[in-house]
Amino acid sequence: MSRIHPTAIVEGEVNLADGVEVGPYCILRGPITIGEGTVLIQSVHLQGPLTMGAQNICYPTVCLGFAPQHAAYDPSKPGAGLVIGDKNTFREAVSIHRAFTASPTRIGHRNLFMNNTHAGHDTQLGNDCTIAGGAMLAGHCEIGDRVLIGGLGGVHQFVRIGRGAMISGLAAATKDVLPFLTVTSLNVAGSVNVIGMRRMGLTPTQIDTVKWIWSVLCRRKLTIPHAISIVEERQDDPIVAEMLAFAKGSKRGICTMRRNELRG
């Protein structure tokens, strides 16, 4: 059985699985589906279309599923909504908006959104990510697994962040960030995420490979096509292949250590 506090407001088509707790002053306006064991502590606002998996926890003043912050969007339009996986934690004042396009905004599993963080419409976020306090993801971002966005960090719209990458606190990216690298200031891939790679289980050899790719693509004063041609000599290595595919798939250019570089 789900538990709904008498001060909560539940309207429209709302389906709650066993063990769901809806705390004081929460507002749910369907269509909404919430999986087993999810807890809405207090003053949580959910707006459908919204699907949320099992064992999520929402702290006070979390707002999920409201209309995109887009001048061309009619806020009365339900749209494709928001889909959230399992075991995510949304701390105080987190906001995530529903999609502007035909596919929903998606949040994966086991992610931690710290207080006052935001994910814009059409964001696609993987699993096991940490979004630290005050960080912001603009619309249409694509965030891989195990990404860390530091406090007050920012990601520009349509930017892709590869798995295992990191945006340092107060840093930002308006271009794509290769897997396993660390952005240390605006668009500067100033280092590799060694600690993150160790936690992911990468071997010392794999970490050394990432360091070499970072050196070739980011540190040397080479054009991106020239740097890619050098890295391609080792493309049979799975780590090399992953980072090459990401770089070649970039439409915005990639972050390097050339702060004023406009194109990849």
N, C-alpha and C positions, 0 to 999 in steps of 0.2 A: 504494500500500500504506500502511496505517496502521502506526504504531509504538507498541507497548505495552511499557513497562518491566517487567522480570520481577518487581518488587516490587508492581506494581499488582494490584488485585482487580477482575475483571470478571465479573459474574454476571447470569444471566437473559438476556433478549432485548436485546442491545446491537448496534446497527448503526453501524459507523464508516466514513465515506467515505474516499476516498484522501487521504493527507496529514495525517490526524489524528494528533496526538502525545499519548499518555497517559503522563505522567511518573511518577517514583518515588512510591510510596505512595498513588496515587490509588485511589479506590473508586467503581466504577460498578455500580449495581444497576438493571437494566432493568425495564420497557421504556424504552430510550433510543435515540434516533437523533441522530447528530452529523454535521454537514456538513463538506465538504472544507476542509482547512487549519486547522481549529480546534486549538488547543494547550492542553492542561492541564499546567501547568508541574510542579506537585508538590503532593501531599497535598490534591488536590481531591476533594470528595465530591459525587457526582451520584446523585439518586434519581428513578427514573421513577414515573409517565409523564412523560417529558421529551423535547422535541424542540428541538434547537439547530442553527442554521444554519451557514453557512460563515465561516471566518476569524475566529472568536471567540478570545479569549485569556483564560484563567483563571489567576490567580496563586495562590500557596499558601494553603490553608485556606478557599478558596471553597466554599460549600455551597449547592447549587441543587436545588430540587424536594422538599424535606422537607415534612412535614405542617404545616398551618396552626397557628399559636399561638392556638388557639380551644378553650375548655373543652368545647364540644359536639361537637368533631370527633374521630372515631375514627382515630388515627394509622395503623392497619393498613389503612385504606381508601385505595385508589389515587387515587380521585377523577379530576377532569378534567386534572390535571397542570399543567405549565408549558411554555409555548412561547416560544422565544427566536429572534430574527432573526439577521442577519449582522453581522459586524465590530463586535461589542460587546467592551468591555474590562471585566473584573471584577477589581479589585485585591484585595489581601490581606483575607481575612475578610469578604467580601461574603456575605450570605445573602438568598435569594429563595425564598419558599414557594409550593407548589402551591395550586391553587384549593380553596375551600370549596364553591363553587357548581358548577353544571353546565357552566360555560364556563371554560377554562383561564386562569390568570394569564398575561399576555402582556407581553413585552419586545420592542420594535421593533428597529431597526437603528442601528448606529454610536453607541451610548450608552456613556458612561464612568461606571462606578460606582467611585468611589475607595474607599480602605480603610475597613473597618468600617461600610459602609452596608448598609441593609436595605430590602427591598420586601416588604410583607406579602401575604397570600393575596388573590387576585382583583385585584391591581393591574393596570391597563392603562396601559402606558407607551409613548409614541410613539417618534420617531426623533431622533437628534442631541441628546439630553439629557445634562447633566452633573449627577451626584449627588455632591456633595463629601463629604469625610471625616466620618464619624459621623452623616450625615443619615439620616432614617428616614421611610419611606412606610408608613402604616398600611394595613390591609386595604381593598379596594374603591376605592382612589384611582384617579382618571383624570387622567393627565398628558399634556398635548399635546406637540407637537414643539418642540424647541429650548428646553426649559425648563431653568433652572439652579436647583438647590437648594444653597444655601451650606452650609458646614461646620457640623455639629450642628443643621442646620435640621430642622423637623418638619412633616409633613402629616398631619392627622387623618383617620380613616377616612371614606370616602364623599366626601371633598373632591375637587373638580375644579380643575385648574390649567390655564388656557388657554395656547395656544401662545405662545412667546416671553416668557413671564412668568418672574419670578425670586423666589425666597425668599432673603433675605439670610442670611448666617451668623448663627447663634443665634436666628433668627426662626422663626415657625411660623404655620400657618394652620389654623383649625378651620372656616373658611368658604371658599367658592369664590373663586378669584383670576382676575380678568379677564385676557384675553390682553394681553401686552406690559407689564403693570404689575409693580412691585416691592414685595414685602411687606418692610417694614423692622423690624417688631416684631410681636407677636402680633396678627394680624388687621388690621394697619394697612397699607394700600396707600399708602405714603409717597412714592412717586415712580413714574416710568415707566422702563422698561428701554431707555434710548436707545441704549446701546452694543450691546445685543442686537439691537435693531431695525436698526441700521446693518449689523451683520454678516449679518442676514437679507436685506438688500437693499432694505429699505423706503426710499422717497424722503423727502426733507425734508417734503414736503407731507403724506405719510401719517403721519410722526412728529408733525407739528403737530396732525393730526386726533386721534391718540391722546392727546396732551397735553390737548386740549380736552375729550375725553370723560372723561378722568381728573378734570379740574377740575369738570365738571358732576356726575359721579356720586360723586366721592370728597371733594372739597374744600368744595363749597358745602353750606350747612346746609339741604338739601332732603330731603324724603322720597324714597325710591328710586322709587316710581311717578311722582312729579313730575319727578325728574331724567330718567327714561327718556322721558317725554313730550317733554322738550326735545331729547334726543338723537335721537328719532325724526324730527324735522324734517329731518335729514340722512341718513335711512336708505338713500337710493339710493347712497351711498358704500359700496363693498365693505368697507372697514375698519369703518365705523360699523355696517353690517349684521352683521358677524361678532361684534363686541363686544355689540351688542344681543341677538343670538340667544343668546349665552352667558349674559348677565345674566338674560334672561327664562326660560332653562332651569334656573336655579339653584333647588335645593330647600333648601339650607342658608343662603341669603343670601350676599351678596358682601362681600369685604373693602373697606372704605372707610378714611377717616381718622378715623372716629368709633370710638375704641377700645372704648367700652363699649356700643356698639350691639348689641342682641341679635337684631334681625331686619332683613331687608332692606327 
